[in-house]
Amino acid sequence: MAAADELRRVEKLWFSPDVVILRAQDRIFRVFVAILKEKSSVFADMFLFPQPPSSDVESLEGVPVVTLHDDPAELEVFLKAIFDSDFFMPPPAKSKFMDTLGILRLAHKYDIPYLRRRALEHLEPIFPARLAKYDCLSDRIAALDSESLIQAFALVEAASEVDAPWLLPVAYYSICRCDLATITASPLWLTLGEKQRRACIVGSQRQMRQYPKIVNFLSVSKDRNDEDCLDWAECNRTRLTFQLGPQLCPYMNWPLEIWRGAFWAALAETGGLCEPCTTEAKARHAAARQECWDELPKMFDLPGWDELEQMRRAALSS
């Protein structure tokens, strides 16, 4: 066994036993100062100089108390992510949505890059930047319930705060699938900044204007001599039936969902559109959806997808 004078101290793994109590409203957390300083440049600066004993410094059980003006629930999961290595694992491990947002927000505020990256990686599958990945969420977004709307509002607020705009197009789109009365009546509406509220109001109108482009393939064909069509009159009759049908009205705010899945099955059951016309209709519909997706960021006054992708890569590599 080596003598004491032969032992080498590994500085990166030689922590002081100092502790501090962090307080957020009615919650208190007793944690090691050295680990906070190691993980966070903000905490390192905060604890750069030891505070001398003083009756003016709040303490509890002889331990100094530092009051932080953060949401207590967010601070709790944030500190657990720092001190409990099993709590906030990288994807594909599961994480609660609001926990992820809280960790993202505070990792950004207190400058802990690896936690910020990890939180962003958890959010990307829910608010993707590719249409194919968005389509994989079809089961989750088949209906816009109150929880989904709350999540979209919360994401807009957090992503704007931490400068992660590549998450915003799908979040705004999710909000704007509701009508404006529902959007502005939400208790979370006023938590958004003026810029974000304007994006919702203007974007909602722009999103609705995508609907005629998406269903344009239902336009009546005027070419009676179309060599590919097998029954011009019957195909046009079918187009008119679906174009004017009430089943499309609820989806006017849902341009990316309209005419997916069940709509084509319903069309096939009628047998009213010949095979060549069906093939052409599906191709036109797919092209219109892709065009809508390509325009999605600009509907909400965001940079285009290419620029957003560059920002995403820079953030995840830092």
C-alpha positions as semicolon CSV with decimal commas, in nm:
position;residue;x (nm);y (nm);z (nm)
1;M;0,000;0,000;0,000
2;A;0,139;0,340;-0,099
3;A;0,247;0,579;0,170
4;A;0,045;0,898;0,214
5;D;0,319;1,110;0,060
6;E;0,315;0,890;-0,254
7;L;-0,057;0,932;-0,325
8;R;-0,156;1,153;-0,620
9;R;-0,469;1,359;-0,594
10;V;-0,689;1,350;-0,906
11;E;-0,810;1,708;-0,906
12;K;-1,114;1,652;-1,129
13;L;-1,238;1,386;-0,887
14;W;-1,139;1,552;-0,560
15;F;-1,449;1,726;-0,436
16;S;-1,480;1,949;-0,137
17;P;-1,741;1,843;0,120
18;D;-1,908;2,187;0,115
19;V;-2,285;2,183;0,078
20;V;-2,542;2,450;0,011
21;I;-2,918;2,465;0,040
22;L;-3,092;2,590;-0,272
23;R;-3,437;2,731;-0,215
24;A;-3,713;2,784;-0,470
25;Q;-4,033;2,909;-0,308
26;D;-4,131;2,642;-0,056
27;R;-3,887;2,372;-0,167
28;I;-3,530;2,333;-0,042
29;F;-3,250;2,113;-0,176
30;R;-2,923;2,035;0,006
31;V;-2,658;1,964;-0,256
32;F;-2,282;1,951;-0,299
33;V;-2,131;2,281;-0,409
34;A;-1,833;2,118;-0,583
35;I;-2,051;1,920;-0,824
36;L;-2,263;2,223;-0,909
37;K;-1,944;2,417;-0,985
38;E;-1,806;2,133;-1,195
39;K;-2,120;2,105;-1,409
40;S;-2,224;2,470;-1,440
41;S;-2,018;2,779;-1,519
42;V;-2,297;2,993;-1,370
43;F;-2,286;2,808;-1,039
44;A;-1,905;2,813;-1,053
45;D;-1,915;3,193;-1,071
46;M;-2,183;3,208;-0,803
47;F;-1,970;3,010;-0,558
48;L;-1,634;3,149;-0,669
49;F;-1,565;3,317;-0,336
50;P;-1,670;3,149;-0,011
51;Q;-1,916;3,355;0,186
52;P;-1,785;3,452;0,531
53;P;-1,999;3,355;0,829
54;S;-2,245;3,632;0,895
55;S;-2,572;3,684;1,070
56;D;-2,694;3,848;0,748
57;V;-2,660;3,524;0,547
58;E;-2,964;3,300;0,564
59;S;-2,881;2,952;0,688
60;L;-3,055;2,633;0,789
61;E;-2,895;2,380;1,023
62;G;-2,571;2,571;0,982
63;V;-2,578;2,544;0,600
64;P;-2,603;2,860;0,387
65;V;-2,926;2,903;0,190
66;V;-2,926;3,045;-0,162
67;T;-3,263;3,154;-0,296
68;L;-3,320;3,090;-0,667
69;H;-3,607;3,249;-0,855
70;D;-3,693;2,936;-1,051
71;D;-4,001;2,720;-1,069
72;P;-3,959;2,473;-0,780
73;A;-4,082;2,173;-0,979
74;E;-3,840;2,256;-1,261
75;L;-3,552;2,305;-1,019
76;E;-3,624;1,968;-0,859
77;V;-3,603;1,769;-1,182
78;F;-3,304;1,978;-1,295
79;L;-3,108;1,894;-0,979
80;K;-3,210;1,530;-1,005
81;A;-3,073;1,525;-1,360
82;I;-2,741;1,655;-1,224
83;F;-2,708;1,438;-0,914
84;D;-2,895;1,118;-1,016
85;S;-2,732;0,965;-1,322
86;D;-3,028;0,730;-1,379
87;F;-3,294;0,998;-1,374
88;F;-3,259;1,172;-1,712
89;M;-3,102;0,928;-1,954
90;P;-3,050;1,009;-2,325
91;P;-3,307;0,891;-2,581
92;P;-3,445;0,636;-2,643
93;A;-3,499;0,634;-2,266
94;K;-3,835;0,786;-2,179
95;S;-3,874;1,124;-2,013
96;K;-4,182;1,314;-1,902
97;F;-4,251;1,605;-2,134
98;M;-4,277;1,879;-1,872
99;D;-3,970;1,743;-1,690
100;T;-3,777;1,769;-2,016
101;L;-3,884;2,130;-2,068
102;G;-3,787;2,221;-1,713
103;I;-3,443;2,065;-1,752
104;L;-3,397;2,233;-2,090
105;R;-3,488;2,574;-1,953
106;L;-3,258;2,553;-1,648
107;A;-2,972;2,381;-1,831
108;H;-2,977;2,678;-2,067
109;K;-3,001;2,931;-1,784
110;Y;-2,723;2,776;-1,574
111;D;-2,507;2,674;-1,872
112;I;-2,493;2,296;-1,855
113;P;-2,447;2,210;-2,225
114;Y;-2,474;1,831;-2,202
115;L;-2,813;1,851;-2,027
116;R;-2,934;2,111;-2,276
117;R;-2,837;1,883;-2,566
118;R;-2,999;1,584;-2,403
119;A;-3,326;1,770;-2,346
120;L;-3,330;1,888;-2,709
121;E;-3,271;1,531;-2,826
122;H;-3,574;1,418;-2,624
123;L;-3,793;1,685;-2,785
124;E;-3,688;1,636;-3,148
125;P;-3,897;1,321;-3,211
126;I;-4,208;1,504;-3,085
127;F;-4,147;1,822;-3,288
128;P;-3,954;1,693;-3,592
129;A;-3,799;1,883;-3,880
130;R;-3,880;1,623;-4,149
131;L;-4,222;1,543;-4,294
132;A;-4,155;1,168;-4,289
133;K;-4,081;1,184;-3,916
134;Y;-4,390;1,395;-3,859
135;D;-4,600;1,132;-4,035
136;C;-4,468;0,872;-3,791
137;L;-4,650;1,064;-3,520
138;S;-4,987;1,016;-3,690
139;D;-5,123;0,798;-3,409
140;R;-5,024;1,050;-3,141
141;I;-5,170;1,347;-3,322
142;A;-5,483;1,184;-3,462
143;A;-5,680;1,408;-3,228
144;L;-5,572;1,732;-3,067
145;D;-5,666;1,695;-2,701
146;S;-5,616;1,952;-2,427
147;E;-5,288;1,791;-2,315
148;S;-5,139;1,816;-2,665
149;L;-5,237;2,184;-2,684
150;I;-5,080;2,252;-2,343
151;Q;-4,760;2,081;-2,455
152;A;-4,746;2,283;-2,776
153;F;-4,794;2,610;-2,587
154;A;-4,526;2,512;-2,334
155;L;-4,285;2,414;-2,610
156;V;-4,328;2,746;-2,791
157;E;-4,253;2,934;-2,470
158;A;-3,948;2,721;-2,380
159;A;-3,799;2,691;-2,729
160;S;-3,825;3,067;-2,777
161;E;-3,654;3,121;-2,442
162;V;-3,361;2,884;-2,507
163;D;-3,318;2,973;-2,875
164;A;-3,422;2,640;-3,030
165;P;-3,635;2,766;-3,323
166;W;-3,618;2,440;-3,524
167;L;-3,871;2,295;-3,277
168;L;-4,118;2,577;-3,332
169;P;-4,278;2,505;-3,674
170;V;-4,451;2,185;-3,562
171;A;-4,540;2,338;-3,224
172;Y;-4,705;2,637;-3,389
173;Y;-4,875;2,411;-3,642
174;S;-5,014;2,198;-3,357
175;I;-5,156;2,504;-3,185
176;C;-5,307;2,639;-3,506
177;R;-5,499;2,320;-3,574
178;C;-5,740;2,477;-3,324
179;D;-5,953;2,775;-3,420
180;L;-5,844;3,116;-3,297
181;A;-6,120;3,132;-3,035
182;T;-5,989;2,814;-2,872
183;I;-5,627;2,929;-2,898
184;T;-5,683;3,269;-2,738
185;A;-5,910;3,124;-2,469
186;S;-5,635;2,893;-2,344
187;P;-5,500;2,988;-2,000
188;L;-5,152;2,957;-2,149
189;W;-5,216;3,214;-2,423
190;L;-5,094;3,507;-2,215
191;T;-4,778;3,319;-2,111
192;L;-4,652;3,367;-2,466
193;G;-4,465;3,678;-2,567
194;E;-4,608;3,928;-2,813
195;K;-4,398;3,785;-3,097
196;Q;-4,522;3,432;-3,030
197;R;-4,887;3,540;-3,004
198;R;-4,857;3,723;-3,335
199;A;-4,707;3,412;-3,495
200;C;-5,008;3,211;-3,379
201;I;-5,264;3,463;-3,507
202;V;-5,100;3,526;-3,844
203;G;-4,989;3,167;-3,886
204;S;-5,338;3,035;-3,819
205;Q;-5,472;3,222;-4,122
206;R;-5,182;3,115;-4,340
207;Q;-5,223;2,755;-4,228
208;M;-5,591;2,754;-4,319
209;R;-5,505;2,889;-4,665
210;Q;-5,307;2,570;-4,729
211;Y;-5,628;2,366;-4,728
212;P;-5,740;2,448;-5,088
213;K;-5,391;2,361;-5,213
214;I;-5,396;2,024;-5,040
215;V;-5,735;1,922;-5,183
216;N;-5,672;2,070;-5,527
217;F;-5,641;1,717;-5,666
218;L;-6,020;1,693;-5,624
219;S;-6,071;1,963;-5,885
220;V;-6,296;1,853;-6,169
221;S;-6,107;1,754;-6,482
222;K;-6,218;1,948;-6,790
223;D;-6,032;1,724;-7,031
224;R;-6,285;1,475;-7,168
225;N;-6,013;1,335;-7,391
226;D;-5,778;1,236;-7,108
227;E;-5,637;0,910;-7,242
228;D;-5,544;0,783;-6,893
229;C;-5,889;0,826;-6,734
230;L;-6,116;0,524;-6,775
231;D;-6,446;0,699;-6,697
232;W;-6,437;1,080;-6,716
233;A;-6,795;1,139;-6,600
234;E;-6,784;0,900;-6,304
235;C;-6,441;1,022;-6,185
236;N;-6,560;1,383;-6,192
237;R;-6,880;1,291;-6,011
238;T;-6,669;1,131;-5,736
239;R;-6,439;1,430;-5,714
240;L;-6,736;1,663;-5,668
241;T;-6,889;1,437;-5,402
242;F;-6,575;1,450;-5,189
243;Q;-6,494;1,810;-5,269
244;L;-6,830;1,933;-5,140
245;G;-6,876;1,673;-4,869
246;P;-6,911;1,788;-4,505
247;Q;-6,651;1,532;-4,394
248;L;-6,371;1,771;-4,498
249;C;-6,490;2,079;-4,306
250;P;-6,344;1,989;-3,964
251;Y;-6,000;1,951;-4,123
252;M;-5,960;2,295;-4,276
253;N;-5,699;2,381;-4,009
254;W;-5,527;2,044;-4,054
255;P;-5,366;2,061;-4,400
256;L;-5,105;1,793;-4,326
257;E;-5,367;1,547;-4,195
258;I;-5,640;1,596;-4,454
259;W;-5,674;1,306;-4,698
260;R;-5,449;1,066;-4,515
261;G;-5,538;0,708;-4,428
262;A;-5,914;0,683;-4,382
263;F;-5,994;0,932;-4,660
264;W;-5,831;0,715;-4,927
265;A;-6,002;0,407;-4,786
266;A;-6,338;0,584;-4,809
267;L;-6,261;0,684;-5,167
268;A;-6,168;0,327;-5,259
269;E;-6,496;0,199;-5,115
270;T;-6,695;0,418;-5,351
271;G;-6,516;0,275;-5,652
272;G;-6,589;0,603;-5,824
273;L;-6,233;0,704;-5,917
274;C;-6,055;0,491;-6,172
275;E;-5,710;0,350;-6,098
276;P;-5,512;0,595;-6,316
277;C;-5,697;0,892;-6,165
278;T;-5,642;0,755;-5,813
279;T;-5,268;0,721;-5,877
280;E;-5,249;1,076;-6,010
281;A;-5,457;1,210;-5,719
282;K;-5,227;1,049;-5,462
283;A;-4,919;1,192;-5,634
284;R;-5,067;1,543;-5,645
285;H;-5,175;1,515;-5,281
286;A;-4,827;1,403;-5,172
287;A;-4,664;1,688;-5,364
288;A;-4,902;1,943;-5,208
289;R;-4,831;1,812;-4,857
290;Q;-4,458;1,838;-4,915
291;E;-4,498;2,194;-5,041
292;C;-4,704;2,278;-4,733
293;W;-4,434;2,129;-4,511
294;D;-4,162;2,323;-4,693
295;E;-4,356;2,646;-4,630
296;L;-4,438;2,564;-4,267
297;P;-4,163;2,774;-4,097
298;K;-4,242;3,080;-4,308
299;M;-4,609;3,060;-4,211
300;F;-4,493;3,156;-3,862
301;D;-4,224;3,405;-3,969
302;L;-3,939;3,165;-3,895
303;P;-3,629;3,098;-4,106
304;G;-3,657;2,822;-4,368
305;W;-3,589;2,457;-4,288
306;D;-3,232;2,468;-4,423
307;E;-3,134;2,753;-4,192
308;L;-3,315;2,593;-3,900
309;E;-3,124;2,271;-3,964
310;Q;-2,793;2,458;-3,952
311;M;-2,895;2,609;-3,619
312;R;-2,996;2,267;-3,487
313;R;-2,664;2,109;-3,583
314;A;-2,468;2,393;-3,426
315;A;-2,666;2,364;-3,101
316;L;-2,630;1,987;-3,075
317;S;-2,257;1,992;-3,147
318;S;-2,168;2,262;-2,893
